[in-house]
Amino acid sequence: MNERARIRPDLPRDGTRIADSFISLAAAVCRRPFETIHSLYRSGSALIEAGTGLSQIEPAAGDRRFDDPTWTRNPVYRALMQGHLALADEVHRLAGELDLSPRDEARARMALRMVTDTLAPTNTLVGNPAAIRRTLETGGSNLLEGVKQLAADWRHNGGLPAMVDGSQFGVGRNLAVTPGAVVHRHAMLELIEYKAQTKTVHGTPLFIVPPQINKYYIWDLAPGRSLIEHLVQQGFQVFVVSWFDPGPEQSEWGLQDYVLALEDAMQAVREISRSPQMHVLGACSGGITSAALLAYLQARGSDWARSLTLLVSLLDVRGIADSSMGLFAHLETLELARTASGNAGVLQGKDLAKVFAWLRPNELVWNYWVNNYLMGEKPPAFDILYWNSDTTRLPAQLHADFIALLETNALAHDGGLSIGELPLSLADVACDSYIVAGRTDHITPWDGCYQTRRMLGGRSEFVLTGSGHVQSIVTPPGGKKASFMTNSGAHDSPQSFEAGARTHDGSWWPHLANWLAERSDAQRRAPAREGSRKHPPLGDAPGAYVLASTEAAAAG
């Protein structure tokens, strides 16, 4: 594994660093003193209005920090709330008045939002009427329990409040329990085939590529909440990759190594299923890898993909500099995560999770701070949150490759990325594509995901869910609030898609199953068992790699 994926050297790189952006902010404050003084004047006026009961400011829709009725009934607490909201709005406004570049302004807003969210009165005992009431009701036992949980989080969760009560879950016990077997093992992955649950199966199998930074079982979360279970029950022969959790000795594994390992797994799928082609499905970083894989196969003349499904995957980062993902995608933000991991040769998944958490601190940090430490409550027992906390590591070379892809936007350029000395072009991926994005996704903005349509060859179906990054994937049938949008007419922009879109109530899973079925070969008798003579079962699902990783994390 000495060869590396190569980025075309003439592609421009965005070399602006976060430190440079903060220097620009400080310089702008000094260069435009009038705006700063005027902002201070507006802040003082807003505080006087809040203190005298004349302020009309209210929390934004969806801001649940101030749901307790004390914030509206008690004049002291109401003034405290309005003063905080006024100052938060003012620093956000000031960042837009300093004539910063769009990227510097976005970074300034992000940093200032982190500061103001941290200083919210609700994060303190005195400033949180619900926590004061809870303390009086329990005689202070809530604070004692909070201190215990705080100490445990410092020891085991990197200092962040835990988001989930993990004692309620177990991989292979109540998560990842759809029957199947490992039918192929490689140093980098295990390939799992699921047991048929129908008498016949579609003639074209499905091959699923998960993100490298999380465990694969987001696809097989729990009975009734498993996309794999749903597709198996719809008559698909389903295979999924379970990644090996790398350590420092695997630090040199890069994007090219992962692509070649997937090619090897696809060859096993072809042999086991006796089908020359398969449907390929990837999500997030697994979607980036899947797109590179199919472009590489096309460059080699291997037409193995009948279709490509991409879920919440961003292949073109242009035009998202003002979003949280645009900031995260920048080199220096990823470098913060690598710095947190030290020089261990791998990026710890928990360190990357910290970066994501601080992009939405109210929801992913301070909400749990209040619940766990001030209220003394256990975090919720929710399967998605458990999966999200069950991270893996990212090899240093793959981390560097992803940084380079984002920094240069290489996938948006023909030949921008080369694998095995072959320059790749996503336009050569001529199979049909099914692209899913989430309207409230803060990691891969949906309008950015939409741009994938113009990058790939073949016809594409774009589906917009009403959910966020992970919830867009886990949308089982029967959910009361689920909905998605499609547009069967002509559209070439996010705006034109929305203008002619039709909203469907319910899950998009059956829609995907029908879309895949229409592009599959004729049905045939379901296999009696998993694997083949050349690839016999090596053990039951969920496999050794995911269990070994989970046991190691628990031991640590």
C-alpha positions as CSV (number, residue, x, y, z in Angstrom):
1,M,0.0,0.0,0.0
2,N,2.6,2.5,-1.1
3,E,0.8,4.1,-4.0
4,R,-1.2,7.2,-3.2
5,A,-4.2,8.9,-4.7
6,R,-3.0,12.0,-6.5
7,I,-4.5,15.5,-6.7
8,R,-3.9,17.4,-10.0
9,P,-1.1,19.8,-9.1
10,D,-2.4,22.8,-11.0
11,L,-5.7,22.9,-9.0
12,P,-6.0,26.0,-6.9
13,R,-5.9,25.5,-3.1
14,D,-7.7,27.6,-0.6
15,G,-4.9,28.5,1.7
16,T,-6.7,30.9,4.0
17,R,-6.3,29.7,7.6
18,I,-8.6,30.2,10.6
19,A,-5.9,32.1,12.4
20,D,-5.7,34.5,9.4
21,S,-9.5,35.0,9.6
22,F,-9.3,36.0,13.2
23,I,-6.5,38.4,12.5
24,S,-8.6,39.9,9.8
25,L,-11.5,40.3,12.3
26,A,-9.3,42.1,14.8
27,A,-7.9,44.3,12.1
28,A,-11.4,45.1,10.8
29,V,-12.5,46.1,14.3
30,C,-9.5,48.6,14.5
31,R,-10.0,49.8,11.0
32,R,-13.7,50.5,11.4
33,P,-14.0,52.0,14.9
34,F,-17.3,53.8,14.0
35,E,-19.1,50.5,13.4
36,T,-17.7,49.1,16.6
37,I,-18.7,52.1,18.7
38,H,-22.2,52.2,17.1
39,S,-22.6,48.5,17.9
40,L,-21.7,49.2,21.5
41,Y,-24.3,52.0,21.6
42,R,-26.9,49.7,20.2
43,S,-26.0,47.0,22.7
44,G,-26.3,49.5,25.6
45,S,-29.7,50.7,24.4
46,A,-30.9,47.1,24.0
47,L,-29.8,46.3,27.6
48,I,-31.6,49.4,28.9
49,E,-34.8,48.3,27.1
50,A,-34.6,44.8,28.5
51,G,-34.0,46.1,32.0
52,T,-36.9,48.5,31.9
53,G,-39.3,46.0,30.4
54,L,-39.6,47.8,27.0
55,S,-37.8,45.2,24.9
56,Q,-39.8,43.2,22.4
57,I,-37.1,40.7,21.6
58,E,-38.2,37.0,21.7
59,P,-36.3,33.7,21.3
60,A,-36.1,32.4,17.8
61,A,-38.5,29.7,16.7
62,G,-37.1,26.4,17.9
63,D,-34.9,27.9,20.6
64,R,-36.0,25.7,23.6
65,R,-33.6,27.1,26.1
66,F,-36.2,29.6,27.3
67,D,-39.3,27.3,27.3
68,D,-39.7,27.5,31.1
69,P,-42.7,29.9,31.8
70,T,-40.5,31.7,34.4
71,W,-38.7,33.4,31.5
72,T,-41.8,35.3,30.5
73,R,-43.6,35.6,33.9
74,N,-40.7,36.8,36.0
75,P,-39.5,40.3,35.0
76,V,-35.9,39.7,36.2
77,Y,-35.6,36.5,34.2
78,R,-37.3,38.1,31.2
79,A,-34.8,41.0,31.3
80,L,-31.9,38.5,31.6
81,M,-33.2,36.5,28.6
82,Q,-33.8,39.6,26.4
83,G,-30.4,41.1,27.3
84,H,-28.6,37.9,26.3
85,L,-30.5,37.6,23.1
86,A,-30.0,41.2,22.2
87,L,-26.2,41.0,22.7
88,A,-26.1,37.7,20.7
89,D,-27.9,39.4,17.8
90,E,-25.7,42.5,18.0
91,V,-22.4,40.6,17.8
92,H,-23.8,38.7,14.8
93,R,-24.8,41.9,13.2
94,L,-21.5,43.5,13.8
95,A,-19.7,40.7,12.0
96,G,-21.6,41.7,8.9
97,E,-20.7,45.3,9.1
98,L,-16.9,45.0,9.2
99,D,-16.4,44.5,5.4
100,L,-14.9,41.1,5.9
101,S,-14.5,38.5,3.1
102,P,-17.4,36.0,3.0
103,R,-15.3,33.2,4.4
104,D,-13.8,35.5,7.2
105,E,-17.3,36.8,8.0
106,A,-18.7,33.3,8.2
107,R,-15.9,32.2,10.5
108,A,-16.3,35.3,12.7
109,R,-20.0,34.5,13.0
110,M,-19.3,30.9,14.0
111,A,-16.7,31.9,16.6
112,L,-18.9,34.7,18.1
113,R,-21.9,32.3,18.2
114,M,-19.9,29.8,20.2
115,V,-19.0,32.5,22.7
116,T,-22.5,33.9,23.1
117,D,-24.0,30.4,23.3
118,T,-21.4,29.5,26.0
119,L,-22.4,32.7,28.0
120,A,-26.1,31.9,27.9
121,P,-27.7,32.2,31.4
122,T,-29.4,28.9,31.0
123,N,-26.0,27.1,31.2
124,T,-25.7,28.2,34.9
125,L,-27.7,27.1,38.0
126,V,-28.6,30.6,39.0
127,G,-29.6,31.6,35.5
128,N,-31.8,28.5,34.9
129,P,-35.1,28.6,36.7
130,A,-35.9,25.0,35.8
131,A,-32.6,23.8,37.3
132,I,-33.3,25.9,40.5
133,R,-36.7,24.3,40.8
134,R,-35.3,20.8,40.3
135,T,-32.7,21.5,43.0
136,L,-35.3,22.5,45.5
137,E,-37.5,19.5,44.7
138,T,-34.7,17.0,45.1
139,G,-32.8,18.6,47.9
140,G,-29.8,19.0,45.7
141,S,-29.5,15.3,44.7
142,N,-29.7,16.4,41.1
143,L,-26.5,18.4,41.5
144,L,-24.7,15.5,43.1
145,E,-25.7,13.2,40.2
146,G,-24.6,15.9,37.8
147,V,-21.2,16.0,39.4
148,K,-20.9,12.2,39.1
149,Q,-21.8,12.4,35.4
150,L,-19.4,15.3,34.8
151,A,-16.5,13.3,36.3
152,A,-17.4,10.3,34.2
153,D,-17.5,12.4,31.0
154,W,-14.1,13.9,31.8
155,R,-12.7,10.5,32.1
156,H,-14.5,8.7,29.2
157,N,-16.0,11.3,26.8
158,G,-13.3,13.9,26.3
159,G,-14.9,16.4,28.6
160,L,-18.1,16.8,26.5
161,P,-21.4,15.9,28.1
162,A,-22.6,12.4,27.0
163,M,-25.4,12.5,24.5
164,V,-26.7,9.0,25.1
165,D,-27.2,6.3,27.8
166,G,-25.1,3.6,26.2
167,S,-26.0,0.9,28.7
168,Q,-29.2,0.2,26.9
169,F,-27.6,-1.0,23.7
170,G,-25.4,-3.7,22.3
171,V,-24.2,-4.4,18.8
172,G,-25.5,-7.8,17.9
173,R,-27.9,-7.8,20.8
174,N,-30.5,-5.1,19.9
175,L,-28.5,-3.3,17.2
176,A,-27.3,-4.8,13.9
177,V,-29.4,-8.0,14.3
178,T,-30.6,-8.6,10.7
179,P,-29.5,-12.2,9.9
180,G,-26.5,-12.5,7.7
181,A,-22.9,-13.7,7.4
182,V,-19.4,-12.4,6.7
183,V,-18.6,-13.8,3.3
184,H,-15.3,-12.0,2.5
185,R,-12.6,-10.6,4.8
186,H,-9.8,-8.1,3.8
187,A,-7.3,-6.3,5.9
188,M,-9.4,-3.1,5.5
189,L,-13.0,-4.5,5.5
190,E,-15.4,-7.3,6.1
191,L,-18.2,-8.0,3.5
192,I,-21.5,-9.0,5.0
193,E,-24.2,-10.7,2.9
194,Y,-27.8,-10.8,4.4
195,K,-30.0,-13.8,4.5
196,A,-32.8,-13.7,2.0
197,Q,-36.3,-13.3,3.5
198,T,-38.2,-13.7,0.3
199,K,-38.6,-16.7,-2.1
200,T,-37.2,-14.7,-5.0
201,V,-34.7,-11.8,-5.2
202,H,-34.1,-9.1,-7.7
203,G,-31.4,-10.1,-10.3
204,T,-29.1,-7.1,-9.4
205,P,-27.7,-7.1,-5.9
206,L,-27.1,-4.0,-3.7
207,F,-23.6,-3.1,-2.4
208,I,-23.5,-0.6,0.5
209,V,-20.4,1.5,1.4
210,P,-20.6,3.2,4.8
211,P,-18.6,6.2,6.0
212,Q,-15.1,5.3,7.2
213,I,-15.5,7.3,10.4
214,N,-18.5,5.5,11.8
215,K,-19.7,1.9,12.2
216,Y,-21.7,0.4,9.3
217,Y,-24.8,-0.5,11.4
218,I,-26.5,2.9,10.8
219,W,-27.9,0.8,7.9
220,D,-29.0,-2.0,10.2
221,L,-29.9,0.0,13.3
222,A,-32.7,-1.9,15.0
223,P,-35.7,-4.1,13.9
224,G,-38.2,-1.8,12.2
225,R,-35.5,0.9,11.9
226,S,-33.1,-0.8,9.5
227,L,-32.8,0.1,5.9
228,I,-31.0,-3.2,5.2
229,E,-33.9,-5.1,6.8
230,H,-36.4,-3.1,4.7
231,L,-34.5,-3.8,1.4
232,V,-34.0,-7.5,2.2
233,Q,-37.7,-7.8,2.8
234,Q,-38.3,-6.1,-0.5
235,G,-36.5,-8.9,-2.2
236,F,-33.0,-7.4,-2.6
237,Q,-29.8,-9.4,-2.2
238,V,-27.9,-7.0,0.1
239,F,-24.2,-6.7,0.8
240,V,-22.6,-4.2,3.2
241,V,-19.0,-3.3,4.0
242,S,-17.9,-3.2,7.6
243,W,-14.6,-1.2,7.9
244,F,-11.7,-2.3,10.0
245,D,-11.0,0.2,12.8
246,P,-7.4,1.3,12.0
247,G,-4.6,2.0,14.5
248,P,-1.3,3.8,14.2
249,E,0.2,0.9,12.3
250,Q,-2.4,1.5,9.5
251,S,-1.7,5.3,9.4
252,E,-0.6,5.0,5.7
253,W,-4.0,3.7,4.5
254,G,-5.2,6.3,2.0
255,L,-8.1,6.9,-0.3
256,Q,-6.5,4.8,-3.1
257,D,-6.2,1.8,-0.6
258,Y,-9.8,2.1,0.3
259,V,-10.9,2.3,-3.3
260,L,-8.9,-0.8,-4.2
261,A,-10.3,-2.7,-1.2
262,L,-13.8,-1.9,-2.3
263,E,-13.0,-3.1,-5.8
264,D,-11.9,-6.4,-4.3
265,A,-15.2,-6.6,-2.3
266,M,-17.2,-5.8,-5.5
267,Q,-15.5,-8.7,-7.2
268,A,-16.6,-11.0,-4.4
269,V,-20.2,-9.7,-4.7
270,R,-20.1,-10.4,-8.5
271,E,-18.9,-14.0,-7.8
272,I,-21.4,-14.7,-5.0
273,S,-24.4,-13.2,-6.8
274,R,-23.4,-14.3,-10.2
275,S,-24.4,-10.9,-11.4
276,P,-22.0,-8.8,-13.5
277,Q,-23.4,-5.5,-12.1
278,M,-24.7,-4.2,-8.8
279,H,-26.4,-1.2,-7.3
280,V,-23.9,0.8,-5.3
281,L,-25.0,2.9,-2.3
282,G,-22.8,5.2,-0.3
283,A,-23.3,8.0,2.3
284,C,-21.2,11.0,3.5
285,S,-17.5,10.1,3.2
286,G,-18.6,6.7,2.0
287,G,-20.4,8.5,-0.8
288,I,-17.2,10.3,-1.8
289,T,-15.3,7.0,-1.8
290,S,-18.1,5.3,-3.8
291,A,-18.1,8.1,-6.5
292,A,-14.3,7.8,-6.7
293,L,-14.6,4.0,-6.9
294,L,-17.1,4.1,-9.8
295,A,-15.0,6.7,-11.7
296,Y,-12.0,4.5,-11.2
297,L,-13.8,1.4,-12.5
298,Q,-15.0,3.3,-15.6
299,A,-11.4,4.5,-16.2
300,R,-10.4,0.8,-16.1
301,G,-13.2,-0.2,-18.4
302,S,-15.0,-2.2,-15.7
303,D,-18.7,-1.5,-16.0
304,W,-19.8,-3.0,-12.7
305,A,-22.4,-0.5,-11.5
306,R,-26.0,-0.6,-12.5
307,S,-26.8,2.5,-10.4
308,L,-25.3,4.8,-7.8
309,T,-27.2,6.0,-4.7
310,L,-25.6,8.9,-2.7
311,L,-27.0,9.9,0.6
312,V,-26.0,13.2,2.2
313,S,-22.8,13.2,0.2
314,L,-21.1,16.4,-0.9
315,L,-18.9,16.1,-4.0
316,D,-18.6,19.8,-5.0
317,V,-17.8,22.2,-2.2
318,R,-18.2,25.4,-4.2
319,G,-20.7,27.9,-3.0
320,I,-20.9,26.6,0.6
321,A,-18.3,28.8,2.2
322,D,-20.9,30.6,4.3
323,S,-22.3,27.4,5.8
324,S,-21.1,25.4,8.8
325,M,-20.0,22.6,6.4
326,G,-18.0,25.2,4.4
327,L,-16.2,26.1,7.5
328,F,-15.7,22.5,8.6
329,A,-14.5,21.5,5.1
330,H,-11.7,24.0,5.3
331,L,-8.2,22.6,5.8
332,E,-7.5,24.4,9.1
333,T,-10.8,23.2,10.8
334,L,-9.9,19.6,10.0
335,E,-6.4,20.3,11.3
336,L,-7.9,21.2,14.7
337,A,-9.4,17.7,14.9
338,R,-6.0,16.2,13.9
339,T,-4.2,18.3,16.5
340,A,-6.6,17.0,19.2
341,S,-5.5,13.5,18.2
342,G,-1.8,14.3,18.5
343,N,0.7,12.4,16.4
344,A,-0.9,9.0,16.9
345,G,-1.1,8.4,13.1
346,V,-4.9,8.2,13.3
347,L,-7.7,10.8,13.7
348,Q,-9.9,9.7,16.6
349,G,-13.5,9.6,15.7
350,K,-14.4,11.3,19.1
351,D,-12.1,14.2,18.2
352,L,-13.9,14.7,14.9
353,A,-17.2,14.4,16.7
354,K,-16.1,17.3,18.9
355,V,-15.6,19.5,15.9
356,F,-19.1,18.7,14.6
357,A,-20.6,19.3,18.1
358,W,-19.2,22.8,18.4
359,L,-20.7,23.7,15.0
360,R,-24.1,23.4,16.8
361,P,-23.2,24.0,20.5
362,N,-26.7,24.7,21.7
363,E,-28.1,21.5,20.4
364,L,-25.0,19.2,20.8
365,V,-23.2,20.6,23.8
366,W,-25.1,22.9,26.1
367,N,-28.4,21.1,25.8
368,Y,-26.8,18.0,27.3
369,W,-24.8,20.1,29.8
370,V,-28.1,21.3,31.3
371,N,-29.8,18.0,31.2
372,N,-26.9,15.9,32.6
373,Y,-25.2,18.3,35.1
374,L,-27.8,20.8,36.2
375,M,-30.9,18.7,36.0
376,G,-29.1,15.5,37.0
377,E,-30.9,13.5,34.4
378,K,-29.4,10.6,32.4
379,P,-29.0,11.3,28.7
380,P,-31.6,9.7,26.5
381,A,-31.4,6.1,25.4
382,F,-31.6,6.6,21.6
383,D,-30.2,4.2,19.1
384,I,-29.0,6.9,16.6
385,L,-27.2,8.7,19.3
386,Y,-25.5,5.5,20.5
387,W,-24.4,4.8,16.9
388,N,-23.1,8.4,16.6
389,S,-21.0,8.0,19.7
390,D,-19.6,4.6,18.5
391,T,-17.0,6.1,16.3
392,T,-13.9,4.6,14.6
393,R,-10.6,6.1,13.8
394,L,-9.5,7.6,10.5
395,P,-5.9,6.8,9.2
396,A,-3.7,9.9,8.9
397,Q,-3.3,9.4,5.1
398,L,-7.0,9.1,4.4
399,H,-7.6,12.2,6.6
400,A,-5.0,14.0,4.5
401,D,-6.6,12.8,1.3
402,F,-10.0,14.0,2.3
403,I,-8.5,17.4,3.3
404,A,-6.9,17.7,-0.1
405,L,-10.1,16.8,-1.9
406,L,-12.0,19.5,0.0
407,E,-9.2,22.0,-0.3
408,T,-8.9,21.7,-4.1
409,N,-12.5,20.6,-4.9
410,A,-10.7,17.9,-7.0
411,L,-13.8,15.8,-7.7
412,A,-15.4,18.8,-9.5
413,H,-12.6,18.8,-12.0
414,D,-12.0,16.2,-14.7
415,G,-8.8,14.4,-13.9
416,G,-8.6,16.3,-10.6
417,L,-8.1,13.0,-8.8
418,S,-6.1,10.0,-10.0
419,I,-6.2,6.5,-8.6
420,G,-3.7,3.9,-9.7
421,E,-2.2,6.5,-12.1
422,L,-5.6,6.8,-13.9
423,P,-7.2,10.3,-13.9
424,L,-10.8,10.1,-12.9
425,S,-13.9,11.9,-14.3
426,L,-17.2,11.7,-12.5
427,A,-18.9,12.5,-15.9
428,D,-17.8,9.0,-17.0
429,V,-20.0,7.5,-14.4
430,A,-22.9,6.9,-16.8
431,C,-25.3,4.8,-14.7
432,D,-28.4,6.3,-13.2
433,S,-28.1,8.0,-9.8
434,Y,-30.4,8.5,-6.8
435,I,-29.3,11.4,-4.6
436,V,-30.7,12.1,-1.2
437,A,-30.2,15.3,0.8
438,G,-31.6,16.7,4.1
439,R,-33.2,20.1,4.3
440,T,-31.8,20.8,7.8
441,D,-28.5,19.1,7.2
442,H,-25.7,21.3,8.7
443,I,-22.9,19.0,7.6
444,T,-23.7,18.5,3.9
445,P,-26.0,21.3,2.9
446,W,-28.8,20.1,0.6
447,D,-28.2,22.7,-2.2
448,G,-24.6,21.5,-2.3
449,C,-25.7,17.8,-2.6
450,Y,-28.0,18.9,-5.4
451,Q,-24.9,19.9,-7.5
452,T,-23.9,16.3,-7.8
453,R,-26.5,15.9,-10.5
454,R,-24.5,17.9,-13.0
455,M,-21.3,16.1,-12.1
456,L,-22.4,12.6,-12.9
457,G,-23.3,11.1,-16.3
458,G,-26.6,9.3,-16.7
459,R,-30.1,10.3,-15.4
460,S,-30.5,11.3,-11.8
461,E,-33.3,11.3,-9.3
462,F,-33.0,13.9,-6.5
463,V,-34.9,13.4,-3.2
464,L,-35.0,16.1,-0.5
465,T,-36.0,15.0,3.0
466,G,-37.2,17.3,5.7
467,S,-34.5,16.0,8.2
468,G,-30.9,16.5,9.2
469,H,-27.8,14.6,8.3
470,V,-28.3,11.3,10.1
471,Q,-32.1,11.4,10.4
472,S,-32.3,11.6,6.6
473,I,-30.9,8.1,6.5
474,V,-32.9,6.6,9.3
475,T,-36.4,7.3,8.1
476,P,-38.4,4.0,8.5
477,P,-41.9,3.6,7.1
478,G,-44.6,4.5,9.6
479,G,-43.0,7.7,10.9
480,K,-45.6,10.3,11.6
481,K,-43.5,13.3,10.7
482,A,-41.5,12.0,7.8
483,S,-41.8,13.5,4.3
484,F,-39.7,13.9,1.2
485,M,-39.8,15.9,-2.0
486,T,-39.3,14.8,-5.6
487,N,-39.6,16.6,-9.0
488,S,-40.3,14.6,-12.1
489,G,-40.1,17.7,-14.3
490,A,-37.1,19.6,-15.7
491,H,-34.9,21.4,-13.2
492,D,-31.3,22.5,-13.1
493,S,-31.0,24.3,-9.8
494,P,-32.1,23.9,-6.2
495,Q,-34.6,26.7,-6.6
496,S,-36.2,25.2,-9.8
497,F,-36.3,21.8,-8.0
498,E,-38.2,23.3,-5.1
499,A,-40.5,25.3,-7.4
500,G,-41.8,22.2,-9.2
501,A,-41.4,19.6,-6.4
502,R,-44.1,17.4,-5.0
503,T,-44.2,16.6,-1.3
504,H,-44.8,13.0,-0.3
505,D,-45.8,12.0,3.2
506,G,-43.8,9.1,4.8
507,S,-40.5,7.5,4.3
508,W,-38.4,7.7,1.1
509,W,-37.2,4.0,1.7
510,P,-40.1,2.5,-0.4
511,H,-39.4,5.1,-3.1
512,L,-35.8,4.0,-3.3
513,A,-36.8,0.3,-3.3
514,N,-39.1,0.9,-6.3
515,W,-36.4,2.9,-8.1
516,L,-33.8,0.2,-7.6
517,A,-36.3,-2.5,-8.6
518,E,-37.0,-0.8,-11.9
519,R,-33.3,-0.9,-12.7
520,S,-32.7,-4.5,-11.6
521,D,-32.5,-7.7,-13.7
522,A,-35.4,-10.1,-13.6
523,Q,-36.2,-11.9,-10.3
524,R,-34.6,-15.2,-9.6
525,R,-34.8,-17.8,-6.8
526,A,-33.3,-16.5,-3.6
527,P,-30.0,-18.1,-2.5
528,A,-30.5,-20.8,0.0
529,R,-27.5,-19.6,2.1
530,E,-25.0,-16.8,2.2
531,G,-21.7,-16.8,0.3
532,S,-20.5,-19.3,-2.2
533,R,-18.0,-22.2,-2.6
534,K,-15.2,-19.6,-3.2
535,H,-16.5,-17.3,-0.5
536,P,-17.9,-19.4,2.3
537,P,-19.4,-17.8,5.4
538,L,-16.7,-16.8,7.9
539,G,-19.0,-16.0,10.8
540,D,-22.4,-14.5,11.5
541,A,-23.3,-10.8,11.1
542,P,-22.5,-8.3,12.5
543,G,-19.0,-9.7,12.0
544,A,-15.7,-9.6,13.9
545,Y,-14.5,-6.1,12.9
546,V,-17.4,-4.1,14.3
547,L,-17.5,-6.2,17.5
548,A,-13.7,-6.0,18.1
549,S,-13.9,-2.2,17.7
550,T,-16.8,-1.9,20.0
551,E,-15.2,-4.1,22.7
552,A,-11.9,-2.1,22.4
553,A,-13.8,1.2,22.9
554,A,-15.6,-0.2,25.9
555,A,-12.4,-1.5,27.4
556,G,-10.8,1.9,26.9
